[in-house]
Amino acid sequence: MMEQLKSWARQLKRQVFVLYFAYRDKRSPWYAKLFSMCVVAYAFSPIDLIPDFIPVIGYADDLILIPLGVLAAIKMMPEEVIEDSKKKADIRMKQGKPANWVAGGIIIILWTAVIAAVLIYLYTHLIEPL
């Protein structure tokens, strides 16, 4: 049972990588690119539509929304784009995790800004009035 679940998760991850390469392909129609970009961003995003800490339905988006989004996005893409993207995805999966320093930098900047805003708020509303 556990092995089947791991296999399914690997296949889903591969399909998300296929979409990643497919939406970057110039032969893909704009609407398929836009939809695929949203699915890939949601799949790789640490922020979920339904937070995972909510029992049962917290994982519903991971188990239902992402696979349905992947299926719909693949149906929108031309077959030759999907075939080329599968080859690129297989190569990427063998290389390991991609390092996207730009996205990592943006996330670090955003978290730093949020923390700074909270600290400024606390200082101006709690400490300074004393």
Protein Blocks (a to p, Z undefined) as FASTA:
>chain_A
ZZmmmmmmmmmmmmmmmmmmmmmpmkbcfklmmmmmmmmmmmmpcbdfbdfklghjlmmm
mmmmmmmmmmmmmmmpcfklmmmmmmmmmmmmmnopcddfklmmmmmmmmmmmmmmmmmm
mmmmmmmmZZ
